[in-house]
Amino acid sequence: MTDKKNVLVFRALPEDQLARLQAAHHVTVADPRKEPEAFGAALGTANGLIGSSYNIDAALLDAAPQLKVISSVSVGIDNYPLAELHKRGIVLCHTPDVLTETVADTVFAILMATQRRVVELSNLVREGRWTKNIGEEFFGTDVHGKTLGVLGFGRIGQAVARRAALGFGMPVLYHSRRPVDLAAQAPELQGRATHTPLDELLSRSDIVLAMLPLTDATRGMIDAGFFARMKPGASFINGGRGATVNEAALLHALDHGTLRAAGLDVFAKEPLPADSPLRTHPRVTPLPHIGSATHETRHAMAELATTNLLQVLAGEKPTAPYDTAAA
């Protein structure tokens, strides 16, 4: 290829995907968290960026006047200034679909662990405190047959609903801006998942699952009023974005309200600060944001992100663009 571009990799890629980029373009690998000077030096001539988990803002874009595309190794686009990208004509790509089933596996795993107190009781054994048959103080709560309420019914929400309805006989209520055409998108959920007003969903669900994106409308929307409207004794699971939850309100609902338990893969600040009460709360099952963290899925994400970047730099339409105009 004669028309080689400058690509800046700001988070490590698998070797085979890095090799794809190096075969086609001039590539600099510089993680801004570890090599800020090298990263800054490469920005000035970068035509394409690829990576994840780093906040891109207008000032950074100012330092990259030749930038044409950012390919994020993620589905979420929280770290990118969508309006600025649209204004500057910079293409943003992401990696939907390839992680749907894996994240749904994780979400259902934390749901199961929360209901059956798996982590807490495993620690009981590990720490030598299992000295007799457990009593009611350690009993969990059934999952099968319970009502699941899902906030946000996109690909992952639907995948979790399939596991719940088809595998565990759980009635599913969901709330989204508009009803999903189940006949077209998820025919196996017809008659098993019902679009429901939010207040009704909260009052009827035994387990409420949040799979919400982070937007101005959803930031902090899961607040004290939200938890107060939940069915007494229900559990809350968050597999979407941490900042959609008011964590102080969550803790209050656990300690002073009727919320039974919470399972969290995401937090407002990550990694979770050492002094956060959520880290050690006896009725919180926390995970370190592992939704898509399997060998197979992380590689598939990197492969799609690399493909997206190569396509844009070749003047082609990317497989998975994000519509920044809709921001």
Secondary structure, 3 states (H helix, E strand, C coil): CCCCCEEEECCCCCHHHHHHHHHHCEEEECCCCCCHHHHHHHHCCCCEEEECCCCCCHHHHHCCCCCCEEEECCCCCCCCCHHHHHHHCCEEECCCCCCHHHHHHHHHHHHHHHHHCHHHHHHHHHCCCCCCCCCHHHCCCCCCCCCEEEECCCHHHHHHHHHHHHHHCCCEEEECCCCCCHHHHCHHHCCCEEECCHHHHHHHCCEEEECCCCCCCCCCCECHHHHHCCCCCCEEEECCCHHHECHHHHHHHHHHCCCCEEEECCCCCCCCCCCCHHHCCCCEEECCCCCCCCHHHHHHHHHHHHHHHHHHHCCCCCCCEECHHHC
